[in-house]
Amino acid sequence: EALSREQAIRFYTIYCARAMFLEKEVGSLETGKLADFIVLDTDLLTCPVDAIREAKVLQTYCDGRLVFQR
Protein backbone atom coordinates (compact mmCIF):
# COMPACT_ATOMS: atom_id res chain seq x y z
CA GLU A 1 0.00 0.00 0.00
CA ALA A 2 1.12 3.55 -0.61
CA LEU A 3 0.00 7.11 -0.03
CA SER A 4 -0.93 9.38 -2.89
CA ARG A 5 1.23 12.47 -3.35
CA GLU A 6 -1.54 14.67 -1.99
CA GLN A 7 -1.90 12.45 1.09
CA ALA A 8 1.86 12.57 1.71
CA ILE A 9 1.89 16.38 1.54
CA ARG A 10 -1.05 16.56 3.95
CA PHE A 11 0.75 14.25 6.40
CA TYR A 12 3.76 16.58 6.41
CA THR A 13 1.66 19.75 6.77
CA ILE A 14 -1.81 19.91 8.29
CA TYR A 15 -1.72 16.46 9.92
CA CYS A 16 1.58 17.24 11.67
CA ALA A 17 0.13 20.54 12.86
CA ARG A 18 -2.90 18.70 14.26
CA ALA A 19 -0.68 16.14 16.01
CA MET A 20 1.12 19.02 17.76
CA PHE A 21 -2.19 20.81 18.52
CA LEU A 22 -1.00 23.76 16.38
CA GLU A 23 -3.53 23.57 13.54
CA LYS A 24 -4.82 27.07 14.42
CA GLU A 25 -1.34 28.54 13.88
CA VAL A 26 0.32 26.42 11.17
CA GLY A 27 -0.22 23.55 8.74
CA SER A 28 -2.09 25.30 5.94
CA LEU A 29 -2.07 28.66 4.21
CA GLU A 30 -4.98 30.59 5.69
CA THR A 31 -5.60 34.10 6.98
CA GLY A 32 -4.29 34.45 10.52
CA LYS A 33 -1.83 31.55 10.33
CA LEU A 34 1.95 31.77 10.11
CA ALA A 35 2.97 31.71 6.45
CA ASP A 36 5.76 29.13 6.49
CA PHE A 37 6.18 27.58 3.06
CA ILE A 38 8.56 26.77 0.22
CA VAL A 39 8.44 27.38 -3.53
CA LEU A 40 9.73 24.49 -5.63
CA ASP A 41 10.85 24.36 -9.26
CA THR A 42 8.65 21.31 -9.82
CA ASP A 43 4.94 20.58 -9.35
CA LEU A 44 5.11 17.56 -7.06
CA LEU A 45 1.52 16.58 -7.83
CA THR A 46 1.98 16.23 -11.60
CA CYS A 47 5.67 15.56 -12.28
CA PRO A 48 6.98 12.06 -13.02
CA VAL A 49 7.74 10.09 -9.86
CA ASP A 50 11.46 10.07 -10.58
CA ALA A 51 11.51 13.89 -10.79
CA ILE A 52 10.35 14.32 -7.17
CA ARG A 53 13.78 13.62 -5.71
CA GLU A 54 15.34 16.14 -8.11
CA ALA A 55 13.00 18.98 -7.10
CA LYS A 56 14.84 22.10 -5.95
CA VAL A 57 13.71 24.66 -3.38
CA LEU A 58 13.65 28.09 -5.03
CA GLN A 59 12.43 30.11 -2.06
CA THR A 60 11.68 29.59 1.63
CA TYR A 61 9.33 31.80 3.61
CA CYS A 62 9.02 31.88 7.41
CA ASP A 63 6.17 33.87 8.92
CA GLY A 64 5.57 35.37 5.48
CA ARG A 65 9.12 36.67 5.11
CA LEU A 66 11.51 35.48 2.43
CA VAL A 67 14.45 33.84 4.24
CA PHE A 68 16.07 31.92 1.37
CA GLN A 69 16.24 32.41 -2.38
CA ARG A 70 18.19 30.30 -4.84
BELWODA-V879626 format. One record per backbone hydrogen bond with DSSP energy under -1.0 kcal/mol. NH is the residue of the N-H (numbers start at 1). CO is the residue of the C=O. Records with the same first field share a line. If there is no record, write none. Layout:
# BELWODA-V879626
NH=CO ; CO
This chain:
# BELWODA-V879626
8=4
9=5
10=6
11=7
12=8
15=10
17=13
18=14
19=15
20=16
21=18
22=17
25=22
26=22
30=28
33=30
34=25
36=34
37=61
39=59
41=56
46=43
47=43
51=48
52=49
55=52
58=39
59=39
60=68
61=37
62=65
64=35
65=62
67=60
68=60
70=58
